[in-house]
Amino acid sequence: MHFDAPNAPAPEDGRAPWYRGLTSYHWFVLVVAALGWMFDTMDQQLFNLARKPAIEALLPPSTNPADRAGRVAELGGDATSIFLIGWAIGGLIFGILGDRIGRVKTMIVTILVYSAFTGLSALSRGVWDFALYRFLTGLGVGGEFAVGVALVAEVMPDRARPFALGWLQALSAIGNVTAALVSIVLGRLEESGSIGSAWRAMFLVGVAPALLALLVFRRLKEPEKWTKAATRAEAGAAAATTAEVRKLGSVRELFGDPRWRRNALVGMSLAFAGVVGLWGIGFFSFDLVRTIFKPGFVAQAKELGLEGAAADKFVDGRLTYLSGLTSLLQNIGGFFGIYAFSRITHLVGRRPAFAVSFLLAMGATAFTFWSLRSQSDIYWMIPLMGFCQLTLFGGYAIYLPELFPTRLRSTGTSFCYNVGRLVAATGPLTLGLLTSRVFRGYPEPMRYAGIAMCSVFLLGLLALPFAPETKGQPLPE
């Protein structure tokens, strides 16, 4: 396959479209990195959609339905937190490897890891081996983002970089939409009795991304910026070489230099607020929908004369379909939200765009969790919430790589996104405890739990005064 020179300059005319002057290799890198992250998010979303039915199926029977419902909610939070911990640990490990051995090699490994263990999740026999598979999946999921955005940021011309990274993150919503469509189709098949457990089939679909690593990534080249940094690390006298090697992906330098330390802590704080908002609240909208509409589907099954296993299949199929529809609409909204951030930040800068996004996310999430009552509400409340919540993630893809030099870019980005996620692992756990214990006596307790947790978006606002403005600046070296 032939590609133009990867670093051909983009035109200097600021009025020209951002993509004018990009070579075929620029587009190839963007497409491949977008596919890697898209399939990553697909596997993430398959878990969110399959979480509740999987735990309900794997949890031993209970004579008390109320206790069982609370236990399912609590274990759902536990499994999600374990997944996020794996995500954070894997992100840190692979982020450092991305700086030390290269972006491309590391990306291949992460895709193989998250694909393999997503597939193995279908073989779960109990709640805790299910959680173990989710932890191992998280290791691969966590590493892909940092090396993917570092790869695109270093290959793209400066002018095109924020737009390309915005599209990279926006296209990740297509991965979530793909998972939603899988859930909708499998839900219909489960409802009709054509297949057994739809949640097991969902995880088998997650094996598909491994083909991307095997067929495409061997054509990618390491970015010239990283290659030069690695060459400098190997050149010179022995003492100087040792110092450079230590700085390539060095956590010590990341925290030893005041500038990079401040950027790492600020980036981590911004990521923490958004990750808790999405993974600790927003992605539990699927569970909220299941809780709200299950009684109606149970009554409908009785009206149809269905009993026993037939009634269970009908109800589970309808709920799986509705959860898939919720995910589909949330991520369609998210696609436009992420794209909106790339346009807004181009006009007003990174910090004002983040400030508006945090306020919108807090308001839309609280409104949706409190007000969603009918199936018709799903069609407009859920896309609105998805737009506002995922707007922040467009900011992370653009902003985090701009905070660090080439030798620390993958490590620093991974620290922000994944240590923020490690701390954020308390979010789903907290939501589960609020739902099952604090608000247990309330009708539909997940509503109150979700609203209480929306205060996390204020933490992102508090971090913004310390964040450097990077609009219009080249990547630091």
ZAMARGU-4260 file (C-alpha; in steps of 0.2 Angstrom, whole numbers, plus 5000, padded with zeros to 4 digits):
<rodrens>
0) 5000/5000/5000 | 5007/5017/4995 | 5005/5033/5006 | 5011/5050/5004 | 5024/5057/5016
5) 5017/5057/5033 | 5023/5074/5038 | 5018/5085/5023 | 5014/5102/5029 | 4997/5109/5029
10) 4993/5126/5021 | 4996/5141/5032 | 4980/5150/5026 | 4970/5150/5042 | 4954/5152/5032
15) 4956/5135/5023 | 4947/5120/5030 | 4957/5111/5043 | 4959/5095/5032 | 4966/5104/5017
20) 4983/5098/5014 | 4982/5082/5024 | 4991/5067/5015 | 4984/5050/5012 | 4995/5044/5027
25) 4987/5057/5038 | 4970/5050/5034 | 4976/5032/5036 | 4982/5036/5054 | 4966/5045/5059
30) 4955/5031/5052 | 4965/5017/5060 | 4966/5025/5077 | 4948/5030/5076 | 4944/5011/5073
35) 4954/5005/5087 | 4946/5017/5099 | 4929/5014/5091 | 4930/4996/5094 | 4937/4999/5112
40) 4921/5009/5116 | 4910/4996/5108 | 4917/4983/5121 | 4915/4996/5135 | 4897/4998/5130
45) 4893/4980/5128 | 4898/4978/5146 | 4886/4992/5152 | 4872/4985/5142 | 4875/4967/5148
50) 4879/4971/5166 | 4862/4970/5174 | 4855/4954/5165 | 4872/4946/5167 | 4872/4949/5186
55) 4854/4944/5188 | 4858/4927/5179 | 4874/4924/5188 | 4868/4928/5206 | 4860/4913/5215
60) 4841/4914/5218 | 4834/4923/5232 | 4817/4922/5241 | 4816/4941/5244 | 4814/4950/5227
65) 4818/4967/5236 | 4834/4961/5243 | 4839/4953/5227 | 4836/4969/5217 | 4846/4979/5230
70) 4860/4966/5228 | 4860/4966/5209 | 4862/4985/5210 | 4876/4984/5222 | 4885/4971/5213
75) 4883/4980/5197 | 4892/4995/5205 | 4905/4983/5211 | 4908/4975/5194 | 4909/4992/5186
80) 4922/4998/5198 | 4932/4983/5196 | 4932/4986/5177 | 4937/5004/5180 | 4952/4999/5191
85) 4958/4987/5178 | 4956/5001/5165 | 4966/5013/5176 | 4980/5000/5179 | 4981/4995/5161
90) 4981/5013/5156 | 4996/5017/5167 | 5006/5002/5161 | 5002/5004/5143 | 5004/5022/5143
95) 5022/5021/5149 | 5025/5007/5137 | 5018/5018/5123 | 5032/5031/5127 | 5045/5017/5129
100) 5042/5005/5115 | 5031/5015/5103 | 5013/5020/5100 | 5009/5007/5086 | 5016/4991/5095
105) 5007/4996/5111 | 4991/4999/5102 | 4991/4982/5095 | 4994/4973/5112 | 4979/4983/5120
110) 4967/4979/5106 | 4971/4960/5107 | 4969/4961/5126 | 4952/4969/5127 | 4945/4959/5113
115) 4951/4942/5120 | 4944/4945/5138 | 4928/4953/5132 | 4925/4936/5123 | 4929/4926/5138
120) 4916/4936/5148 | 4903/4926/5139 | 4909/4910/5148 | 4906/4917/5165 | 4899/4905/5178
125) 4898/4917/5193 | 4898/4935/5198 | 4916/4935/5203 | 4924/4927/5188 | 4913/4939/5178
130) 4921/4953/5187 | 4938/4945/5185 | 4936/4945/5166 | 4930/4963/5167 | 4946/4968/5176
135) 4957/4960/5163 | 4947/4968/5149 | 4949/4984/5157 | 4968/4982/5156 | 4967/4983/5137
140) 4954/4996/5136 | 4963/5008/5147 | 4979/5008/5137 | 4971/5011/5120 | 4966/5029/5122
145) 4982/5037/5127 | 4993/5029/5113 | 4979/5032/5101 | 4978/5051/5104 | 4997/5052/5106
150) 4999/5044/5089 | 4986/5056/5080 | 4992/5071/5089 | 5010/5068/5084 | 5007/5064/5066
155) 4994/5078/5062 | 5000/5096/5057 | 4997/5108/5072 | 4982/5117/5064 | 4973/5100/5060
160) 4977/5092/5077 | 4962/5098/5088 | 4950/5094/5074 | 4957/5077/5070 | 4957/5073/5089
165) 4939/5079/5090 | 4934/5067/5076 | 4944/5053/5084 | 4934/5055/5100 | 4917/5059/5091
170) 4919/5043/5081 | 4921/5033/5097 | 4902/5036/5099 | 4899/5025/5084 | 4907/5011/5094
175) 4894/5014/5107 | 4880/5015/5094 | 4886/4998/5087 | 4885/4990/5104 | 4867/4998/5105
180) 4862/4990/5089 | 4869/4973/5094 | 4859/4974/5110 | 4843/4979/5100 | 4845/4965/5088
185) 4849/4952/5101 | 4835/4958/5112 | 4823/4954/5098 | 4830/4937/5096 | 4830/4933/5114
190) 4812/4939/5115 | 4807/4928/5101 | 4816/4913/5109 | 4828/4912/5094 | 4843/4913/5106
195) 4847/4910/5124 | 4855/4923/5135 | 4857/4939/5124 | 4871/4945/5136 | 4882/4931/5133
200) 4881/4934/5114 | 4885/4952/5116 | 4902/4948/5124 | 4906/4936/5110 | 4903/4950/5097
205) 4917/4959/5107 | 4930/4947/5100 | 4929/4955/5083 | 4941/4970/5085 | 4956/4958/5086
210) 4955/4956/5067 | 4959/4975/5066 | 4976/4972/5075 | 4980/4958/5064 | 4976/4965/5048
215) 4979/4984/5048 | 4991/4989/5061 | 5006/4981/5053 | 5005/4995/5040 | 5007/5009/5053
220) 5023/5018/5056 | 5029/5026/5072 | 5027/5045/5072 | 5042/5055/5067 | 5042/5065/5084
225) 5043/5049/5094 | 5056/5041/5083 | 5067/5056/5085 | 5064/5056/5104 | 5069/5038/5104
230) 5084/5041/5094 | 5090/5054/5105 | 5088/5042/5120 | 5100/5030/5112 | 5113/5042/5106
235) 5128/5051/5114 | 5139/5046/5129 | 5133/5032/5141 | 5129/5044/5155 | 5119/5056/5144
240) 5110/5041/5136 | 5105/5034/5153 | 5097/5051/5158 | 5087/5051/5141 | 5081/5033/5143
245) 5075/5037/5160 | 5065/5052/5154 | 5057/5042/5140 | 5040/5037/5148 | 5047/5042/5165
250) 5035/5044/5180 | 5049/5052/5190 | 5051/5066/5177 | 5032/5068/5175 | 5031/5072/5194
255) 5049/5080/5196 | 5046/5094/5184 | 5034/5107/5192 | 5026/5111/5175 | 5022/5093/5170
260) 5017/5089/5188 | 5004/5103/5188 | 4998/5098/5171 | 4996/5080/5176 | 4986/5084/5192
265) 4975/5097/5183 | 4971/5085/5169 | 4968/5071/5181 | 4955/5082/5190 | 4946/5086/5174
270) 4945/5068/5169 | 4940/5062/5186 | 4924/5073/5185 | 4919/5068/5168 | 4923/5050/5170
275) 4912/5049/5186 | 4898/5058/5178 | 4898/5046/5163 | 4903/5029/5171 | 4896/5033/5188
280) 4879/5041/5183 | 4876/5042/5164 | 4879/5024/5159 | 4868/5018/5173 | 4853/5026/5163
285) 4852/5008/5156 | 4849/5001/5173 | 4837/5015/5177 | 4827/5012/5162 | 4826/4993/5166
290) 4820/4998/5184 | 4807/5010/5178 | 4799/5000/5164 | 4801/4982/5170 | 4784/4982/5180
295) 4775/4987/5164 | 4782/4973/5154 | 4778/4960/5168 | 4760/4966/5167 | 4760/4965/5148
300) 4767/4947/5149 | 4752/4943/5160 | 4740/4951/5148 | 4747/4940/5134 | 4745/4924/5145
305) 4764/4921/5147 | 4770/4912/5162 | 4786/4905/5169 | 4801/4905/5157 | 4791/4912/5142
310) 4786/4927/5152 | 4804/4929/5158 | 4811/4929/5140 | 4798/4941/5135 | 4802/4954/5149
315) 4821/4951/5147 | 4820/4953/5128 | 4809/4969/5129 | 4821/4977/5142 | 4837/4972/5132
320) 4829/4981/5117 | 4825/4996/5127 | 4842/4997/5135 | 4849/4996/5118 | 4838/5010/5111
325) 4843/5020/5126 | 4862/5018/5123 | 4859/5021/5104 | 4851/5038/5108 | 4863/5043/5121
330) 4878/5040/5110 | 4870/5049/5095 | 4868/5064/5106 | 4886/5061/5112 | 4893/5061/5094
335) 4887/5078/5091 | 4892/5084/5109 | 4910/5078/5106 | 4910/5087/5089 | 4903/5102/5096
340) 4917/5104/5109 | 4930/5103/5094 | 4921/5118/5086 | 4918/5128/5102 | 4936/5126/5108
345) 4943/5132/5092 | 4933/5148/5094 | 4934/5152/5113 | 4948/5141/5120 | 4950/5125/5130
350) 4945/5132/5147 | 4929/5141/5143 | 4923/5126/5133 | 4926/5115/5148 | 4917/5127/5159
355) 4902/5127/5149 | 4902/5108/5146 | 4903/5104/5165 | 4888/5115/5169 | 4878/5107/5154
360) 4883/5090/5160 | 4877/5093/5178 | 4861/5101/5173 | 4856/5088/5159 | 4860/5073/5170
365) 4851/5078/5185 | 4836/5083/5174 | 4835/5066/5165 | 4837/5056/5181 | 4823/5065/5189
370) 4811/5068/5175 | 4812/5052/5164 | 4795/5044/5166 | 4788/5037/5150 | 4796/5028/5135
375) 4793/5044/5124 | 4805/5054/5136 | 4819/5042/5131 | 4818/5049/5114 | 4823/5067/5119
380) 4830/5067/5137 | 4843/5053/5134 | 4851/5061/5118 | 4851/5078/5127 | 4860/5070/5142
385) 4872/5061/5130 | 4876/5077/5121 | 4881/5086/5137 | 4890/5072/5146 | 4901/5066/5131
390) 4905/5084/5126 | 4918/5083/5140 | 4927/5068/5132 | 4930/5078/5116 | 4939/5090/5127
395) 4950/5076/5135 | 4955/5069/5118 | 4960/5087/5112 | 4967/5094/5128 | 4977/5080/5137
400) 4990/5077/5123 | 4993/5096/5123 | 4999/5096/5141 | 5015/5085/5139 | 5031/5084/5128
405) 5034/5069/5116 | 5044/5059/5128 | 5030/5060/5141 | 5014/5062/5130 | 5008/5044/5132
410) 5013/5043/5150 | 5005/5060/5155 | 4989/5057/5145 | 4987/5040/5152 | 4990/5047/5170
415) 4977/5060/5168 | 4964/5049/5160 | 4967/5033/5170 | 4972/5039/5187 | 4957/5050/5186
420) 4948/5034/5181 | 4955/5024/5196 | 4949/5037/5208 | 4933/5037/5198 | 4930/5019/5201
425) 4922/5024/5218 | 4909/5032/5207 | 4899/5017/5202 | 4902/5009/5219 | 4895/5025/5227
430) 4880/5025/5216 | 4877/5006/5220 | 4878/5010/5239 | 4867/5025/5237 | 4854/5015/5227
435) 4854/4999/5238 | 4856/5007/5255 | 4855/5026/5257 | 4839/5029/5246 | 4833/5011/5248
440) 4816/5016/5255 | 4812/5028/5242 | 4802/5024/5226 | 4815/5021/5212 | 4830/5025/5223
445) 4842/5026/5208 | 4834/5043/5203 | 4839/5050/5220 | 4857/5042/5219 | 4860/5049/5202
450) 4855/5067/5206 | 4865/5066/5222 | 4881/5061/5212 | 4879/5076/5199 | 4889/5087/5211
455) 4904/5078/5205 | 4904/5090/5189 | 4908/5104/5201 | 4925/5097/5205 | 4930/5099/5186
460) 4925/5117/5187 | 4936/5120/5203 | 4951/5113/5193 | 4949/5125/5178 | 4958/5140/5186
465) 4974/5130/5187 | 4973/5123/5169 | 4984/5131/5156 | 4976/5137/5140 | 4984/5128/5125
470) 4973/5135/5111 | 4984/5140/5096 | 5000/5133/5103 | 5011/5119/5096 | 5014/5103/5106
475) 5027/5105/5120 | 5044/5097/5117
</rodrens>
